[in-house]
Amino acid sequence: MFREKYIVTEECDRMGCRLDGPSLESVRELGRLPSIPTDRGCVQIPPSGKPILLLSDSQTMGGYAVASHVIELDLVILKLREN
């Protein structure tokens, strides 16, 4: 995931943004995991293998793999680019 480029898609709201890029096949095999705490900036990988960046109004618990976490400064930059 860290060597690939992902683009924020139009499927974006206050809960999260879908990212377009290579599907993460190895994570897909994990399926649903026990629920763990999530917060703004978590990058979850659902069964589709397409990452979702969680934002301000996202759920606080999730059962998908969390592949990464985006730092607050980068979330601010993302917000500025939206406008």
Phi and psi in radians as a Rosetta constraint file:
Dihedral C 1 N 2 CA 2 C 2 CIRCULARHARMONIC -1.382 0.35
Dihedral N 2 CA 2 C 2 N 3 CIRCULARHARMONIC -0.197 0.35
Dihedral C 2 N 3 CA 3 C 3 CIRCULARHARMONIC -1.746 0.35
Dihedral N 3 CA 3 C 3 N 4 CIRCULARHARMONIC -0.139 0.35
Dihedral C 3 N 4 CA 4 C 4 CIRCULARHARMONIC -1.736 0.35
Dihedral N 4 CA 4 C 4 N 5 CIRCULARHARMONIC 2.808 0.35
Dihedral C 4 N 5 CA 5 C 5 CIRCULARHARMONIC -1.793 0.35
Dihedral N 5 CA 5 C 5 N 6 CIRCULARHARMONIC 2.291 0.35
Dihedral C 5 N 6 CA 6 C 6 CIRCULARHARMONIC -2.114 0.35
Dihedral N 6 CA 6 C 6 N 7 CIRCULARHARMONIC 2.492 0.35
Dihedral C 6 N 7 CA 7 C 7 CIRCULARHARMONIC -2.062 0.35
Dihedral N 7 CA 7 C 7 N 8 CIRCULARHARMONIC 2.403 0.35
Dihedral C 7 N 8 CA 8 C 8 CIRCULARHARMONIC -1.224 0.35
Dihedral N 8 CA 8 C 8 N 9 CIRCULARHARMONIC 2.220 0.35
Dihedral C 8 N 9 CA 9 C 9 CIRCULARHARMONIC -1.521 0.35
Dihedral N 9 CA 9 C 9 N 10 CIRCULARHARMONIC 3.134 0.35
Dihedral C 9 N 10 CA 10 C 10 CIRCULARHARMONIC -1.241 0.35
Dihedral N 10 CA 10 C 10 N 11 CIRCULARHARMONIC -0.298 0.35
Dihedral C 10 N 11 CA 11 C 11 CIRCULARHARMONIC -1.373 0.35
Dihedral N 11 CA 11 C 11 N 12 CIRCULARHARMONIC 1.403 0.35
Dihedral C 11 N 12 CA 12 C 12 CIRCULARHARMONIC -2.522 0.35
Dihedral N 12 CA 12 C 12 N 13 CIRCULARHARMONIC 2.275 0.35
Dihedral C 12 N 13 CA 13 C 13 CIRCULARHARMONIC -2.550 0.35
Dihedral N 13 CA 13 C 13 N 14 CIRCULARHARMONIC -2.925 0.35
Dihedral C 13 N 14 CA 14 C 14 CIRCULARHARMONIC -1.193 0.35
Dihedral N 14 CA 14 C 14 N 15 CIRCULARHARMONIC -0.293 0.35
Dihedral C 14 N 15 CA 15 C 15 CIRCULARHARMONIC -1.450 0.35
Dihedral N 15 CA 15 C 15 N 16 CIRCULARHARMONIC -0.656 0.35
Dihedral C 15 N 16 CA 16 C 16 CIRCULARHARMONIC 3.107 0.35
Dihedral N 16 CA 16 C 16 N 17 CIRCULARHARMONIC 3.016 0.35
Dihedral C 16 N 17 CA 17 C 17 CIRCULARHARMONIC -2.256 0.35
Dihedral N 17 CA 17 C 17 N 18 CIRCULARHARMONIC 2.314 0.35
Dihedral C 17 N 18 CA 18 C 18 CIRCULARHARMONIC -1.390 0.35
Dihedral N 18 CA 18 C 18 N 19 CIRCULARHARMONIC 2.481 0.35
Dihedral C 18 N 19 CA 19 C 19 CIRCULARHARMONIC -1.902 0.35
Dihedral N 19 CA 19 C 19 N 20 CIRCULARHARMONIC 2.415 0.35
Dihedral C 19 N 20 CA 20 C 20 CIRCULARHARMONIC -1.837 0.35
Dihedral N 20 CA 20 C 20 N 21 CIRCULARHARMONIC 2.259 0.35
Dihedral C 20 N 21 CA 21 C 21 CIRCULARHARMONIC 3.014 0.35
Dihedral N 21 CA 21 C 21 N 22 CIRCULARHARMONIC -2.918 0.35
Dihedral C 21 N 22 CA 22 C 22 CIRCULARHARMONIC -1.038 0.35
Dihedral N 22 CA 22 C 22 N 23 CIRCULARHARMONIC 2.417 0.35
Dihedral C 22 N 23 CA 23 C 23 CIRCULARHARMONIC -1.237 0.35
Dihedral N 23 CA 23 C 23 N 24 CIRCULARHARMONIC 2.428 0.35
Dihedral C 23 N 24 CA 24 C 24 CIRCULARHARMONIC -1.597 0.35
Dihedral N 24 CA 24 C 24 N 25 CIRCULARHARMONIC 1.459 0.35
Dihedral C 24 N 25 CA 25 C 25 CIRCULARHARMONIC -1.042 0.35
Dihedral N 25 CA 25 C 25 N 26 CIRCULARHARMONIC -0.709 0.35
Dihedral C 25 N 26 CA 26 C 26 CIRCULARHARMONIC -1.116 0.35
Dihedral N 26 CA 26 C 26 N 27 CIRCULARHARMONIC -0.570 0.35
Dihedral C 26 N 27 CA 27 C 27 CIRCULARHARMONIC -1.336 0.35
Dihedral N 27 CA 27 C 27 N 28 CIRCULARHARMONIC -0.548 0.35
Dihedral C 27 N 28 CA 28 C 28 CIRCULARHARMONIC -0.987 0.35
Dihedral N 28 CA 28 C 28 N 29 CIRCULARHARMONIC -0.616 0.35
Dihedral C 28 N 29 CA 29 C 29 CIRCULARHARMONIC -1.154 0.35
Dihedral N 29 CA 29 C 29 N 30 CIRCULARHARMONIC -0.356 0.35
Dihedral C 29 N 30 CA 30 C 30 CIRCULARHARMONIC -1.230 0.35
Dihedral N 30 CA 30 C 30 N 31 CIRCULARHARMONIC -0.524 0.35
Dihedral C 30 N 31 CA 31 C 31 CIRCULARHARMONIC 1.158 0.35
Dihedral N 31 CA 31 C 31 N 32 CIRCULARHARMONIC -2.653 0.35
Dihedral C 31 N 32 CA 32 C 32 CIRCULARHARMONIC -1.367 0.35
Dihedral N 32 CA 32 C 32 N 33 CIRCULARHARMONIC 2.447 0.35
Dihedral C 32 N 33 CA 33 C 33 CIRCULARHARMONIC -1.958 0.35
Dihedral N 33 CA 33 C 33 N 34 CIRCULARHARMONIC 2.931 0.35
Dihedral C 33 N 34 CA 34 C 34 CIRCULARHARMONIC -0.999 0.35
Dihedral N 34 CA 34 C 34 N 35 CIRCULARHARMONIC 2.536 0.35
Dihedral C 34 N 35 CA 35 C 35 CIRCULARHARMONIC -1.075 0.35
Dihedral N 35 CA 35 C 35 N 36 CIRCULARHARMONIC 2.379 0.35
Dihedral C 35 N 36 CA 36 C 36 CIRCULARHARMONIC -2.293 0.35
Dihedral N 36 CA 36 C 36 N 37 CIRCULARHARMONIC 2.736 0.35
Dihedral C 36 N 37 CA 37 C 37 CIRCULARHARMONIC -1.105 0.35
Dihedral N 37 CA 37 C 37 N 38 CIRCULARHARMONIC 2.471 0.35
Dihedral C 37 N 38 CA 38 C 38 CIRCULARHARMONIC -2.268 0.35
Dihedral N 38 CA 38 C 38 N 39 CIRCULARHARMONIC 2.817 0.35
Dihedral C 38 N 39 CA 39 C 39 CIRCULARHARMONIC -2.643 0.35
Dihedral N 39 CA 39 C 39 N 40 CIRCULARHARMONIC 3.112 0.35
Dihedral C 39 N 40 CA 40 C 40 CIRCULARHARMONIC -0.950 0.35
Dihedral N 40 CA 40 C 40 N 41 CIRCULARHARMONIC 2.237 0.35
Dihedral C 40 N 41 CA 41 C 41 CIRCULARHARMONIC 1.798 0.35
Dihedral N 41 CA 41 C 41 N 42 CIRCULARHARMONIC -0.262 0.35
Dihedral C 41 N 42 CA 42 C 42 CIRCULARHARMONIC -1.154 0.35
Dihedral N 42 CA 42 C 42 N 43 CIRCULARHARMONIC 2.499 0.35
Dihedral C 42 N 43 CA 43 C 43 CIRCULARHARMONIC -1.934 0.35
Dihedral N 43 CA 43 C 43 N 44 CIRCULARHARMONIC 1.854 0.35
Dihedral C 43 N 44 CA 44 C 44 CIRCULARHARMONIC -1.621 0.35
Dihedral N 44 CA 44 C 44 N 45 CIRCULARHARMONIC 2.627 0.35
Dihedral C 44 N 45 CA 45 C 45 CIRCULARHARMONIC -2.061 0.35
Dihedral N 45 CA 45 C 45 N 46 CIRCULARHARMONIC 1.806 0.35
Dihedral C 45 N 46 CA 46 C 46 CIRCULARHARMONIC -1.333 0.35
Dihedral N 46 CA 46 C 46 N 47 CIRCULARHARMONIC 3.079 0.35
Dihedral C 46 N 47 CA 47 C 47 CIRCULARHARMONIC -0.971 0.35
Dihedral N 47 CA 47 C 47 N 48 CIRCULARHARMONIC -0.443 0.35
Dihedral C 47 N 48 CA 48 C 48 CIRCULARHARMONIC -1.153 0.35
Dihedral N 48 CA 48 C 48 N 49 CIRCULARHARMONIC -0.346 0.35
Dihedral C 48 N 49 CA 49 C 49 CIRCULARHARMONIC 1.460 0.35
Dihedral N 49 CA 49 C 49 N 50 CIRCULARHARMONIC -0.028 0.35
Dihedral C 49 N 50 CA 50 C 50 CIRCULARHARMONIC -1.669 0.35
Dihedral N 50 CA 50 C 50 N 51 CIRCULARHARMONIC 2.073 0.35
Dihedral C 50 N 51 CA 51 C 51 CIRCULARHARMONIC -1.089 0.35
Dihedral N 51 CA 51 C 51 N 52 CIRCULARHARMONIC 2.628 0.35
Dihedral C 51 N 52 CA 52 C 52 CIRCULARHARMONIC -2.215 0.35
Dihedral N 52 CA 52 C 52 N 53 CIRCULARHARMONIC 2.180 0.35
Dihedral C 52 N 53 CA 53 C 53 CIRCULARHARMONIC -1.562 0.35
Dihedral N 53 CA 53 C 53 N 54 CIRCULARHARMONIC 2.063 0.35
Dihedral C 53 N 54 CA 54 C 54 CIRCULARHARMONIC -1.393 0.35
Dihedral N 54 CA 54 C 54 N 55 CIRCULARHARMONIC 2.415 0.35
Dihedral C 54 N 55 CA 55 C 55 CIRCULARHARMONIC -2.081 0.35
Dihedral N 55 CA 55 C 55 N 56 CIRCULARHARMONIC -2.823 0.35
Dihedral C 55 N 56 CA 56 C 56 CIRCULARHARMONIC -0.938 0.35
Dihedral N 56 CA 56 C 56 N 57 CIRCULARHARMONIC -0.731 0.35
Dihedral C 56 N 57 CA 57 C 57 CIRCULARHARMONIC -1.784 0.35
Dihedral N 57 CA 57 C 57 N 58 CIRCULARHARMONIC 0.443 0.35
Dihedral C 57 N 58 CA 58 C 58 CIRCULARHARMONIC -1.313 0.35
Dihedral N 58 CA 58 C 58 N 59 CIRCULARHARMONIC 2.916 0.35
Dihedral C 58 N 59 CA 59 C 59 CIRCULARHARMONIC -1.119 0.35
Dihedral N 59 CA 59 C 59 N 60 CIRCULARHARMONIC 2.813 0.35
Dihedral C 59 N 60 CA 60 C 60 CIRCULARHARMONIC -1.729 0.35
Dihedral N 60 CA 60 C 60 N 61 CIRCULARHARMONIC -0.175 0.35
Dihedral C 60 N 61 CA 61 C 61 CIRCULARHARMONIC -2.320 0.35
Dihedral N 61 CA 61 C 61 N 62 CIRCULARHARMONIC 2.529 0.35
Dihedral C 61 N 62 CA 62 C 62 CIRCULARHARMONIC -2.624 0.35
Dihedral N 62 CA 62 C 62 N 63 CIRCULARHARMONIC 2.685 0.35
Dihedral C 62 N 63 CA 63 C 63 CIRCULARHARMONIC -1.929 0.35
Dihedral N 63 CA 63 C 63 N 64 CIRCULARHARMONIC 0.233 0.35
Dihedral C 63 N 64 CA 64 C 64 CIRCULARHARMONIC -1.744 0.35
Dihedral N 64 CA 64 C 64 N 65 CIRCULARHARMONIC 2.779 0.35
Dihedral C 64 N 65 CA 65 C 65 CIRCULARHARMONIC -1.087 0.35
Dihedral N 65 CA 65 C 65 N 66 CIRCULARHARMONIC 2.458 0.35
Dihedral C 65 N 66 CA 66 C 66 CIRCULARHARMONIC -1.843 0.35
Dihedral N 66 CA 66 C 66 N 67 CIRCULARHARMONIC 1.968 0.35
Dihedral C 66 N 67 CA 67 C 67 CIRCULARHARMONIC -1.540 0.35
Dihedral N 67 CA 67 C 67 N 68 CIRCULARHARMONIC -0.434 0.35
Dihedral C 67 N 68 CA 68 C 68 CIRCULARHARMONIC -2.876 0.35
Dihedral N 68 CA 68 C 68 N 69 CIRCULARHARMONIC 3.104 0.35
Dihedral C 68 N 69 CA 69 C 69 CIRCULARHARMONIC -2.480 0.35
Dihedral N 69 CA 69 C 69 N 70 CIRCULARHARMONIC 2.246 0.35
Dihedral C 69 N 70 CA 70 C 70 CIRCULARHARMONIC -1.556 0.35
Dihedral N 70 CA 70 C 70 N 71 CIRCULARHARMONIC 2.277 0.35
Dihedral C 70 N 71 CA 71 C 71 CIRCULARHARMONIC -1.230 0.35
Dihedral N 71 CA 71 C 71 N 72 CIRCULARHARMONIC 2.733 0.35
Dihedral C 71 N 72 CA 72 C 72 CIRCULARHARMONIC -0.983 0.35
Dihedral N 72 CA 72 C 72 N 73 CIRCULARHARMONIC -0.735 0.35
Dihedral C 72 N 73 CA 73 C 73 CIRCULARHARMONIC -1.027 0.35
Dihedral N 73 CA 73 C 73 N 74 CIRCULARHARMONIC -0.731 0.35
Dihedral C 73 N 74 CA 74 C 74 CIRCULARHARMONIC -1.203 0.35
Dihedral N 74 CA 74 C 74 N 75 CIRCULARHARMONIC -0.548 0.35
Dihedral C 74 N 75 CA 75 C 75 CIRCULARHARMONIC -1.163 0.35
Dihedral N 75 CA 75 C 75 N 76 CIRCULARHARMONIC -0.650 0.35
Dihedral C 75 N 76 CA 76 C 76 CIRCULARHARMONIC -1.125 0.35
Dihedral N 76 CA 76 C 76 N 77 CIRCULARHARMONIC -0.747 0.35
Dihedral C 76 N 77 CA 77 C 77 CIRCULARHARMONIC -1.084 0.35
Dihedral N 77 CA 77 C 77 N 78 CIRCULARHARMONIC -0.733 0.35
Dihedral C 77 N 78 CA 78 C 78 CIRCULARHARMONIC -1.035 0.35
Dihedral N 78 CA 78 C 78 N 79 CIRCULARHARMONIC -0.766 0.35
Dihedral C 78 N 79 CA 79 C 79 CIRCULARHARMONIC -1.102 0.35
Dihedral N 79 CA 79 C 79 N 80 CIRCULARHARMONIC -0.733 0.35
Dihedral C 79 N 80 CA 80 C 80 CIRCULARHARMONIC -1.115 0.35
Dihedral N 80 CA 80 C 80 N 81 CIRCULARHARMONIC -0.634 0.35
Dihedral C 80 N 81 CA 81 C 81 CIRCULARHARMONIC -1.230 0.35
Dihedral N 81 CA 81 C 81 N 82 CIRCULARHARMONIC -0.470 0.35
Dihedral C 81 N 82 CA 82 C 82 CIRCULARHARMONIC -1.117 0.35
Dihedral N 82 CA 82 C 82 N 83 CIRCULARHARMONIC -0.628 0.35
